[in-house]
Amino acid sequence: MTKILLDTNAYSSFMSGNKLVYDYLIEAQEIYISTIMIGELFAGFHGGNKYKKNKDELKLFLSKEDIKIINVTIETSQIFGELKSELSKNGTMIPLNDIWIAAHAIETGSKLITFDVHFKKINGLRIWEELK
């Protein structure tokens, strides 16, 4: 079973017509979206000049029956704590929101669809093959 979790930049890239992300969405049996990622999107929407259009497109995307929105749970928080501690000990910190997103990917057993190479610093995180 193919499970994926979209990172913020993967969603944005998909909305801009990226065929690689589209192909992963089509082939996935389960598609997870983190509430952390949704927050990042809204922050970006507020910074742009197409707030209503972007909000409406996101609402439509999230309404698809294949999309599962996941909230932060105690398990997510535990994984986040472990990841943040390990990254800190290794001197390889990444943005905090990305640690939360990685925790969601690990919690759900999903492959993370992202264009951010810093995710490679996280042990045990499954990342799509397209990330160079």
Secondary structure, DSSP 8 states (H G I E B T S, - for coil): --EEEE-HHHHHHHHTT-HHHHHHHHH-SEEEEEHHHHHHHHHHHHHSS-HHHHHHHHHHHHTSTTEEEE---HHHHHHHHHHHHHHHHHT----HHHHHHHHHHHHHT-EEE-S-GGGGGSTT--B-TT--
